[in-house]
């Protein structure tokens, strides 16, 4: 497993899964995302985004739209997506990273701390209200200094051996699924 920057060809896949998971796709740009990949199967497992809010008095960095496909959950995939996003924010010179999330306990394990809405910069306060109205009524603001990020050891170990949970596979579709009786049907090019 590894985490890489999203590419243009990932755009349709990202949009499909963002919508399916009910995540925030406001001002979508695929280049803002990172994607967790299983190198053995070349399969995408999860994703997340850094959203930069431009301001005259200094830009703000928000982590948003973090998602892990169902079959990859519980294996450290999301943790490594968050780690990559925080590292990118630090590399870009941000001293703090914000997130507006309905999962404060999950992000809290990495060092994110809950803050009061009044402590949010105006731009993020407006964004929180919008997010609570449209997507996550339970969203709360959190903040992290990138240097304070911690990765629980269990998640680091789980990520090293992560594998898709196959679960129940869907049965293969046959002619009967489409209302066709294979014993009675004739086909345009039937040579029998």
C-alpha positions as CSV (number, residue, x, y, z in Angstrom):
1,X,0.0,0.0,0.0
2,X,1.1,3.5,-0.7
3,X,-0.5,7.0,-1.0
4,X,0.1,9.1,-4.1
5,X,-1.2,12.4,-5.6
6,X,-4.4,12.1,-7.6
7,X,-4.1,12.3,-11.4
8,X,-6.5,13.6,-14.0
9,X,-7.5,10.1,-14.9
10,X,-8.7,9.6,-11.3
11,X,-11.3,12.3,-11.6
12,X,-14.3,10.2,-12.6
13,X,-13.5,7.6,-9.9
14,X,-13.1,10.3,-7.2
15,X,-16.4,11.9,-8.1
16,X,-18.2,8.6,-8.1
17,X,-17.0,7.7,-4.7
18,X,-17.3,11.1,-3.2
19,X,-21.0,11.1,-4.2
20,X,-21.6,7.5,-3.1
21,X,-20.1,8.3,0.4
22,X,-22.0,11.6,0.6
23,X,-18.8,13.6,1.0
24,X,-18.1,17.2,0.2
25,X,-17.3,17.9,-3.5
26,X,-17.5,21.7,-3.3
27,X,-15.0,23.3,-5.6
28,X,-13.8,19.9,-6.8
29,X,-10.3,19.8,-8.3
30,X,-8.7,16.3,-8.7
31,X,-5.2,17.7,-8.2
32,X,-6.1,18.6,-4.5
33,X,-6.6,14.9,-3.7
34,X,-4.4,12.0,-2.7
35,X,-5.3,8.4,-3.2
36,X,-4.3,5.3,-1.3
37,X,-3.3,2.5,-3.6
38,X,-2.8,-1.2,-3.3
39,X,0.3,-1.8,-5.5
40,X,-0.3,-5.6,-5.8
41,X,-3.7,-5.2,-7.5
42,X,-3.3,-1.6,-8.7
43,X,-6.6,-0.9,-6.9
44,X,-7.7,2.4,-5.3
45,X,-8.6,2.1,-1.6
46,X,-9.2,5.6,-0.2
47,X,-8.7,9.3,-0.8
48,X,-8.7,12.7,0.8
49,X,-8.3,16.4,-0.1
50,X,-6.5,19.5,1.0
51,X,-8.6,22.6,0.3
52,X,-6.8,25.9,0.4
53,X,-8.9,29.0,1.3
54,X,-7.2,32.1,-0.2
55,X,-7.3,35.2,2.0
56,X,-5.5,38.5,2.0
57,X,-4.2,38.0,5.6
58,X,-2.9,34.5,5.0
59,X,-4.3,31.3,3.4
60,X,-6.1,28.6,5.3
61,X,-5.6,24.8,4.9
62,X,-8.6,22.5,5.4
63,X,-8.6,18.7,5.2
64,X,-11.8,17.4,3.7
65,X,-13.5,14.7,1.8
66,X,-11.6,11.8,3.4
67,X,-13.1,8.5,2.4
68,X,-12.1,4.8,2.5
69,X,-13.9,2.2,0.4
70,X,-15.8,-0.3,2.5
71,X,-13.6,-3.3,1.8
72,X,-10.5,-1.4,2.9
73,X,-11.8,0.0,6.2
74,X,-10.1,-0.8,9.5
75,X,-6.7,-1.3,8.0
76,X,-5.0,2.1,8.4
77,X,-5.9,3.3,4.9
78,X,-7.6,6.5,6.1
79,X,-4.8,7.1,8.6
80,X,-2.2,7.1,5.9
81,X,-4.3,9.4,3.7
82,X,-4.6,11.9,6.6
83,X,-0.8,11.6,7.2
84,X,-0.1,12.4,3.6
85,X,-2.4,15.4,3.6
86,X,-0.9,16.7,6.8
87,X,2.6,16.3,5.4
88,X,1.6,18.1,2.2
89,X,0.2,21.0,4.3
90,X,3.4,21.2,6.3
91,X,5.5,21.1,3.1
92,X,3.4,24.0,1.7
93,X,4.2,26.0,4.8
94,X,1.0,25.8,6.8
95,X,1.5,26.1,10.5
96,X,-2.0,24.8,11.3
97,X,-4.5,22.5,9.5
98,X,-8.2,22.7,10.0
99,X,-10.9,20.1,9.5
100,X,-14.7,20.3,9.8
101,X,-15.8,16.7,10.6
102,X,-18.6,14.6,11.9
103,X,-15.9,12.1,13.1
104,X,-13.9,14.0,15.8
105,X,-12.9,10.8,17.6
106,X,-11.3,9.3,14.5
107,X,-9.2,12.4,13.8
108,X,-8.5,13.0,17.5
109,X,-6.3,9.9,17.5
110,X,-3.8,11.7,15.2
111,X,-3.6,14.8,17.4
112,X,-6.4,16.9,16.0
113,X,-8.1,18.9,18.8
114,X,-11.6,20.2,18.9
115,X,-11.9,24.0,19.0
116,X,-14.8,26.3,19.6
117,X,-16.6,27.7,16.5
118,X,-15.7,31.2,17.6
119,X,-12.0,30.3,17.3
120,X,-12.4,29.5,13.6
121,X,-11.4,32.1,11.0
122,X,-14.5,33.7,9.4
123,X,-14.1,31.8,6.1
124,X,-14.1,28.4,7.9
125,X,-17.0,29.5,10.1
126,X,-19.1,30.1,7.1
127,X,-17.9,26.8,5.6
128,X,-18.9,24.9,8.8
129,X,-22.4,26.3,8.7
130,X,-22.7,25.3,5.0
131,X,-21.4,21.8,5.7
132,X,-23.7,21.3,8.7
133,X,-26.7,22.4,6.6
134,X,-25.9,20.3,3.5
135,X,-23.8,17.3,4.5
136,X,-22.9,16.7,8.1
137,X,-25.2,18.2,10.7
138,X,-22.8,16.9,13.5
139,X,-19.6,18.5,11.9
140,X,-17.3,20.1,14.5
141,X,-14.2,22.2,13.9
142,X,-10.8,20.7,14.7
143,X,-7.2,21.9,14.3
144,X,-3.7,20.4,14.3
145,X,-0.2,21.7,14.0
146,X,1.4,19.4,11.5
147,X,4.4,18.8,13.8
148,X,2.0,17.4,16.4
149,X,0.6,14.7,14.1
150,X,0.9,11.2,15.5
151,X,0.3,7.9,13.8
152,X,-0.9,5.1,16.1
153,X,1.4,2.1,15.7
154,X,-1.5,-0.3,15.2
155,X,-2.6,1.7,12.1
156,X,0.9,1.8,10.7
157,X,1.2,-2.0,11.0
158,X,-2.3,-2.6,9.6
159,X,-1.5,-0.5,6.5
160,X,1.6,-2.6,5.7
161,X,-0.5,-5.7,5.3
162,X,-3.8,-4.2,4.1
163,X,-5.9,-6.3,1.8
164,X,-9.4,-5.7,0.4
165,X,-12.1,-7.6,2.3
166,X,-13.8,-9.5,-0.4
167,X,-16.9,-10.1,1.7
168,X,-19.9,-11.4,-0.2
169,X,-19.3,-11.3,-3.9
170,X,-22.3,-10.7,-6.2
171,X,-23.4,-13.6,-8.3
172,X,-22.6,-13.4,-12.0
173,X,-25.5,-12.1,-14.1
174,X,-27.1,-14.5,-16.6
175,X,-29.7,-14.2,-19.3
176,X,-32.5,-14.8,-16.8
177,X,-31.5,-11.6,-14.9
178,X,-32.6,-9.7,-18.0
179,X,-35.9,-11.6,-18.6
180,X,-34.5,-13.9,-21.3
181,X,-35.3,-17.6,-21.4
182,X,-32.0,-19.0,-22.8
183,X,-33.8,-22.2,-24.0
184,X,-36.4,-20.3,-26.0
185,X,-34.6,-17.2,-27.2
186,X,-33.4,-16.7,-30.7
187,X,-30.6,-14.4,-31.5
188,X,-30.0,-12.2,-34.6
189,X,-26.9,-14.1,-35.6
190,X,-28.0,-17.6,-34.4
191,X,-26.4,-20.2,-36.7
192,X,-27.9,-23.2,-35.0
